[in-house]
C-alpha cells in the first residue's frame, strides 16, 4: 500500500511538470514543488495564467 502512495505522488508530480510546460513555466521547478505540495500544487497551477 505504501508503494502505491509514492507512485501516485510521483505520477502527479510528472503530470504537473507537463502542465506547467504547457503554460510556458519551468517544468522542473513545478515538479519539485509538486513533490512537496502534491495536489495543492496542481490547484495552484490550474489557476495560473499562461505566460
N, CA, C and O atoms as a GROMACS GRO file, in nm:
protein
  204
    1UNK      N    1   0.082  -0.120   0.000
    1UNK     CA    2   0.000   0.000   0.000
    1UNK      C    3   0.086   0.125   0.000
    1UNK      O    4   0.053   0.223  -0.067
    2UNK      N    5   0.196   0.125   0.074
    2UNK     CA    6   0.281   0.242   0.083
    2UNK      C    7   0.347   0.275  -0.051
    2UNK      O    8   0.365   0.392  -0.084
    3UNK      N    9   0.384   0.173  -0.128
    3UNK     CA   10   0.445   0.195  -0.259
    3UNK      C   11   0.348   0.262  -0.354
    3UNK      O   12   0.389   0.344  -0.437
    4UNK      N   13   0.219   0.229  -0.344
    4UNK     CA   14   0.120   0.290  -0.431
    4UNK      C   15   0.109   0.440  -0.405
    4UNK      O   16   0.086   0.518  -0.497
    5UNK      N   17   0.125   0.479  -0.281
    5UNK     CA   18   0.121   0.621  -0.245
    5UNK      C   19   0.233   0.697  -0.316
    5UNK      O   20   0.209   0.803  -0.374
    6UNK      N   21   0.354   0.643  -0.312
    6UNK     CA   22   0.468   0.709  -0.373
    6UNK      C   23   0.457   0.711  -0.525
    6UNK      O   24   0.497   0.809  -0.589
    7UNK      N   25   0.404   0.606  -0.582
    7UNK     CA   26   0.385   0.601  -0.728
    7UNK      C   27   0.283   0.706  -0.770
    7UNK      O   28   0.304   0.776  -0.869
    8UNK      N   29   0.174   0.717  -0.698
    8UNK     CA   30   0.071   0.816  -0.729
    8UNK      C   31   0.120   0.958  -0.712
    8UNK      O   32   0.090   1.044  -0.795
    9UNK      N   33   0.197   0.982  -0.606
    9UNK     CA   34   0.250   1.116  -0.580
    9UNK      C   35   0.350   1.155  -0.690
    9UNK      O   36   0.350   1.269  -0.737
   10UNK      N   37   0.435   1.060  -0.729
   10UNK     CA   38   0.532   1.085  -0.836
   10UNK      C   39   0.465   1.108  -0.971
   10UNK      O   40   0.508   1.193  -1.049
   11UNK      N   41   0.360   1.031  -0.997
   11UNK     CA   42   0.286   1.050  -1.122
   11UNK      C   43   0.221   1.187  -1.127
   11UNK      O   44   0.223   1.253  -1.230
   12UNK      N   45   0.164   1.229  -1.017
   12UNK     CA   46   0.104   1.362  -1.009
   12UNK      C   47   0.209   1.470  -1.033
   12UNK      O   48   0.181   1.569  -1.100
   13UNK      N   49   0.328   1.452  -0.980
   13UNK     CA   50   0.436   1.549  -1.000
   13UNK      C   51   0.475   1.556  -1.147
   13UNK      O   52   0.500   1.665  -1.198
   14UNK      N   53   0.480   1.443  -1.215
   14UNK     CA   54   0.512   1.442  -1.359
   14UNK      C   55   0.402   1.509  -1.441
   14UNK      O   56   0.431   1.582  -1.536
   15UNK      N   57   0.279   1.484  -1.405
   15UNK     CA   58   0.167   1.548  -1.475
   15UNK      C   59   0.172   1.698  -1.456
   15UNK      O   60   0.150   1.774  -1.550
   16UNK      N   61   0.202   1.742  -1.335
   16UNK     CA   62   0.213   1.886  -1.308
   16UNK      C   63   0.327   1.949  -1.386
   16UNK      O   64   0.314   2.062  -1.434
   17UNK      N   65   0.438   1.878  -1.401
   17UNK     CA   66   0.551   1.931  -1.478
   17UNK      C   67   0.509   1.950  -1.624
   17UNK      O   68   0.543   2.051  -1.685
   18UNK      N   69   0.438   1.855  -1.679
   18UNK     CA   70   0.390   1.868  -1.817
   18UNK      C   71   0.290   1.980  -1.832
   18UNK      O   72   0.293   2.055  -1.930
   19UNK      N   73   0.202   1.993  -1.736
   19UNK     CA   74   0.103   2.101  -1.738
   19UNK      C   75   0.171   2.237  -1.728
   19UNK      O   76   0.130   2.333  -1.794
   20UNK      N   77   0.274   2.246  -1.646
   20UNK     CA   78   0.349   2.372  -1.631
   20UNK      C   79   0.419   2.409  -1.761
   20UNK      O   80   0.419   2.526  -1.800
   21UNK      N   81   0.479   2.312  -1.828
   21UNK     CA   82   0.546   2.341  -1.955
   21UNK      C   83   0.446   2.387  -2.060
   21UNK      O   84   0.479   2.469  -2.145
   22UNK      N   85   0.326   2.334  -2.055
   22UNK     CA   86   0.221   2.379  -2.147
   22UNK      C   87   0.180   2.522  -2.123
   22UNK      O   88   0.126   2.588  -2.212
   23UNK      N   89   0.204   2.572  -2.003
   23UNK     CA   90   0.173   2.711  -1.969
   23UNK      C   91   0.297   2.799  -1.973
   23UNK      O   92   0.298   2.908  -1.916
   24UNK      N   93   0.402   2.751  -2.038
   24UNK     CA   94   0.529   2.824  -2.053
   24UNK      C   95   0.593   2.857  -1.918
   24UNK      O   96   0.643   2.967  -1.898
   25UNK      N   97   0.592   2.762  -1.830
   25UNK     CA   98   0.657   2.774  -1.699
   25UNK      C   99   0.761   2.664  -1.688
   25UNK      O  100   0.760   2.569  -1.767
   26UNK      N  101   0.850   2.674  -1.592
   26UNK     CA  102   0.958   2.577  -1.577
   26UNK      C  103   0.903   2.446  -1.521
   26UNK      O  104   0.856   2.440  -1.407
   27UNK      N  105   0.911   2.342  -1.602
   27UNK     CA  106   0.858   2.212  -1.562
   27UNK      C  107   0.931   2.151  -1.444
   27UNK      O  108   0.869   2.092  -1.356
   28UNK      N  109   1.064   2.166  -1.440
   28UNK     CA  110   1.143   2.107  -1.332
   28UNK      C  111   1.109   2.170  -1.197
   28UNK      O  112   1.097   2.100  -1.097
   29UNK      N  113   1.094   2.302  -1.196
   29UNK     CA  114   1.060   2.370  -1.071
   29UNK      C  115   0.923   2.326  -1.020
   29UNK      O  116   0.904   2.304  -0.900
   30UNK      N  117   0.828   2.311  -1.112
   30UNK     CA  118   0.695   2.268  -1.073
   30UNK      C  119   0.694   2.122  -1.032
   30UNK      O  120   0.615   2.081  -0.947
   31UNK      N  121   0.782   2.042  -1.091
   31UNK     CA  122   0.797   1.903  -1.048
   31UNK      C  123   0.841   1.897  -0.902
   31UNK      O  124   0.783   1.824  -0.822
   32UNK      N  125   0.944   1.976  -0.868
   32UNK     CA  126   0.992   1.977  -0.730
   32UNK      C  127   0.887   2.032  -0.635
   32UNK      O  128   0.870   1.981  -0.524
   33UNK      N  129   0.818   2.135  -0.676
   33UNK     CA  130   0.713   2.192  -0.593
   33UNK      C  131   0.600   2.092  -0.571
   33UNK      O  132   0.540   2.086  -0.464
   34UNK      N  133   0.571   2.013  -0.674
   34UNK     CA  134   0.466   1.913  -0.664
   34UNK      C  135   0.505   1.798  -0.572
   34UNK      O  136   0.419   1.739  -0.507
   35UNK      N  137   0.633   1.766  -0.567
   35UNK     CA  138   0.679   1.663  -0.475
   35UNK      C  139   0.651   1.708  -0.330
   35UNK      O  140   0.617   1.627  -0.245
   36UNK      N  141   0.666   1.838  -0.306
   36UNK     CA  142   0.646   1.891  -0.170
   36UNK      C  143   0.498   1.915  -0.140
   36UNK      O  144   0.448   1.874  -0.035
   37UNK      N  145   0.428   1.980  -0.232
   37UNK     CA  146   0.290   2.022  -0.205
   37UNK      C  147   0.183   1.926  -0.257
   37UNK      O  148   0.070   1.926  -0.207
   38UNK      N  149   0.217   1.844  -0.355
   38UNK     CA  150   0.124   1.746  -0.410
   38UNK      C  151   0.004   1.810  -0.477
   38UNK      O  152   0.020   1.896  -0.564
   39UNK      N  153  -0.117   1.769  -0.438
   39UNK     CA  154  -0.238   1.818  -0.504
   39UNK      C  155  -0.259   1.969  -0.492
   39UNK      O  156  -0.325   2.030  -0.576
   40UNK      N  157  -0.204   2.029  -0.390
   40UNK     CA  158  -0.216   2.174  -0.375
   40UNK      C  159  -0.143   2.245  -0.489
   40UNK      O  160  -0.190   2.348  -0.539
   41UNK      N  161  -0.029   2.192  -0.531
   41UNK     CA  162   0.045   2.250  -0.643
   41UNK      C  163  -0.037   2.237  -0.772
   41UNK      O  164  -0.030   2.325  -0.858
   42UNK      N  165  -0.113   2.130  -0.785
   42UNK     CA  166  -0.198   2.113  -0.903
   42UNK      C  167  -0.303   2.222  -0.908
   42UNK      O  168  -0.327   2.280  -1.014
   43UNK      N  169  -0.365   2.251  -0.796
   43UNK     CA  170  -0.467   2.356  -0.793
   43UNK      C  171  -0.407   2.493  -0.825
   43UNK      O  172  -0.466   2.571  -0.898
   44UNK      N  173  -0.291   2.520  -0.771
   44UNK     CA  174  -0.224   2.648  -0.797
   44UNK      C  175  -0.194   2.660  -0.947
   44UNK      O  176  -0.217   2.764  -1.008
   45UNK      N  177  -0.143   2.552  -1.003
   45UNK     CA  178  -0.105   2.553  -1.145
   45UNK      C  179  -0.226   2.565  -1.236
   45UNK      O  180  -0.218   2.629  -1.341
   46UNK      N  181  -0.336   2.506  -1.198
   46UNK     CA  182  -0.456   2.514  -1.281
   46UNK      C  183  -0.510   2.656  -1.290
   46UNK      O  184  -0.566   2.695  -1.393
   47UNK      N  185  -0.492   2.733  -1.184
   47UNK     CA  186  -0.544   2.869  -1.184
   47UNK      C  187  -0.444   2.974  -1.229
   47UNK      O  188  -0.479   3.092  -1.239
   48UNK      N  189  -0.320   2.933  -1.257
   48UNK     CA  190  -0.221   3.026  -1.310
   48UNK      C  191  -0.249   3.051  -1.458
   48UNK      O  192  -0.288   2.960  -1.532
   49UNK      N  193  -0.229   3.175  -1.498
   49UNK     CA  194  -0.247   3.208  -1.639
   49UNK      C  195  -0.126   3.170  -1.719
   49UNK      O  196  -0.015   3.160  -1.667
   50UNK      N  197  -0.148   3.149  -1.849
   50UNK     CA  198  -0.038   3.116  -1.938
   50UNK      C  199   0.047   3.241  -1.964
   50UNK      O  200  -0.006   3.350  -1.983
   51UNK      N  201   0.178   3.222  -1.963
   51UNK     CA  202   0.268   3.336  -1.988
   51UNK      C  203   0.281   3.360  -2.136
   51UNK      O  204   0.353   3.451  -2.178
   0.00000   0.00000   0.00000
